Amino acid sequence: MPEKPLTELEELIGESRITVDGLVVERGKVREFVTAVRDENPVYRDADVAAEQGLDEVPAPPTFTQVARHPRYQPADFDDDGIQGFDLGFDEARTVHGEQEYEFERPALVGETLTGTTTLTDVSQREGSDGTMTFAVLTTEYRNDDGELLVTERKTAIET
């Protein structure tokens, strides 16, 4: 069980933090990313192929926002002692990644700069075979410099 009681965690639902600042979608980084995940789709490498698909520029692949976990993209005042800026009282040694989900308005394109705002959207507990498990759902919205929502990412952290 976390150091904080469920009632205290529930009070945090709806709170938001800027957790990603200045994630530039760079052509070289997109190429490195798709090479690392072995995605051979030419749309991620060739602007002409992207144009044929109606895109103004090479798109970032669907899970590219994971690059934002690098400390380089965290705001200067970001305090990540917890989970994405939230001190939930979870024991790091007993916390696992439960689920990841993405919702796309459109792909991020090379040349855009993204900002991510993370909101604690749910907490709950249930009994497991080894005791109480605590679940925290965090939702991050990635927007470009125009404020346009591009990607919504939901992840679940579970303290076992």
C-alpha positions in Angstrom: 0.0 0.0 0.0 1.2 3.5 -0.7 2.4 5.8 2.1 -0.7 7.9 1.4 -4.2 6.7 2.1 -6.6 6.4 -0.8 -8.7 9.3 0.4 -5.6 11.6 0.1 -4.8 10.2 -3.3 -8.4 10.8 -4.5 -8.0 14.5 -3.5 -5.3 14.8 -6.1 -7.6 13.6 -9.0 -7.9 16.4 -11.5 -4.5 18.1 -10.6 -2.3 18.7 -13.6 1.4 19.4 -14.1 3.4 20.4 -17.2 5.7 17.4 -17.5 7.1 17.9 -21.0 8.5 21.1 -22.3 10.2 21.7 -25.7 10.0 18.2 -27.3 11.1 19.1 -30.8 10.1 16.6 -33.4 13.4 16.4 -35.3 13.8 14.5 -38.5 17.0 12.8 -37.2 15.3 11.7 -33.9 12.3 10.3 -35.8 14.7 8.3 -38.0 16.6 7.1 -34.9 13.3 6.1 -33.2 11.9 4.2 -36.2 15.3 2.4 -36.7 15.3 1.4 -33.0 11.7 0.0 -33.2 12.4 -1.5 -36.6 9.6 0.2 -38.4 10.4 0.2 -42.1 7.4 2.4 -43.2 9.0 5.0 -45.6 6.5 7.7 -44.5 8.8 8.2 -41.4 11.9 8.8 -43.6 10.8 10.4 -46.8 8.9 13.8 -47.1 7.7 12.8 -50.6 6.0 9.7 -49.2 4.5 11.8 -46.4 3.2 14.3 -49.0 1.6 11.4 -51.0 -0.3 10.6 -47.9 -1.5 14.1 -47.5 0.9 15.2 -44.8 2.8 18.5 -44.8 5.9 16.9 -43.3 7.3 13.6 -42.1 5.2 12.4 -39.2 6.5 11.0 -35.9 5.6 7.4 -35.3 2.7 6.7 -32.9 4.8 6.0 -29.7 7.3 8.8 -30.4 6.1 10.7 -27.3 7.9 8.2 -25.2 11.1 10.2 -26.1 9.6 12.9 -23.7 10.6 10.7 -20.7 14.2 11.9 -21.2 15.0 14.5 -18.5 16.1 16.9 -21.2 12.4 17.5 -22.0 11.2 18.1 -18.4 10.5 21.7 -17.3 13.3 23.3 -15.3 11.1 23.4 -12.1 9.9 19.8 -12.6 10.2 17.6 -9.5 9.9 13.9 -10.5 10.2 12.3 -7.1 7.0 10.5 -7.8 5.2 9.3 -10.9 5.3 12.0 -13.7 5.5 14.8 -11.1 2.9 13.3 -8.7 4.0 12.3 -5.2 1.6 9.4 -4.8 3.5 7.7 -2.0 4.1 4.6 -4.2 7.1 2.4 -3.3 9.2 2.5 -6.5 10.4 -1.1 -5.9 6.7 -2.3 -5.8 5.4 -0.2 -8.7 4.8 -1.6 -12.2 3.6 -0.2 -15.5 0.1 -1.6 -16.0 -1.1 -0.2 -19.3 -0.4 2.3 -22.0 -3.0 3.8 -24.3 -2.8 6.4 -27.1 -5.5 8.5 -28.7 -4.4 10.5 -31.8 -6.0 13.6 -33.3 -3.3 13.7 -35.9 0.4 12.7 -36.0 3.0 15.1 -34.7 5.1 16.4 -37.6 8.8 17.1 -38.0 9.4 20.7 -37.0 6.7 20.9 -34.4 7.5 21.5 -30.7 5.4 19.6 -28.2 4.4 20.4 -24.6 2.8 17.8 -22.4 0.4 18.4 -19.5 -0.2 15.4 -17.2 -3.3 15.0 -15.1 -4.0 12.4 -12.5 -7.4 11.2 -13.8 -8.1 8.2 -11.5 -6.9 6.3 -8.4 -8.4 3.1 -7.1 -7.5 0.0 -5.0 -8.4 -3.6 -5.1 -7.3 -6.8 -3.4 -4.8 -9.0 -5.1 -3.4 -12.4 -4.2 -0.6 -10.7 -2.2 -2.5 -7.8 -0.7 -3.9 -4.5 -1.8 -3.0 -3.1 -5.2 -3.2 0.7 -5.8 -3.8 1.9 -9.4 -3.1 5.5 -10.6 -4.2 6.6 -14.1 -2.2 9.5 -15.6 -3.3 11.2 -18.8 -0.9 13.4 -20.7 -2.0 15.7 -23.5 0.6 16.7 -26.0 0.0 20.0 -27.8 2.0 21.8 -30.4 3.1 25.5 -30.2 -0.4 26.5 -31.6 -2.1 24.8 -28.7 -3.5 22.1 -31.0 -4.0 18.8 -29.2 -2.2 16.0 -31.1 -1.9 13.0 -28.8 -3.5 11.9 -25.6 -1.5 9.3 -23.7 -2.9 7.3 -20.7 -0.8 5.2 -18.5 -1.6 3.2 -15.4 0.9 2.7 -12.6 0.2 -0.1 -10.1 1.7 -0.4 -6.7 1.6 -4.1 -5.8 
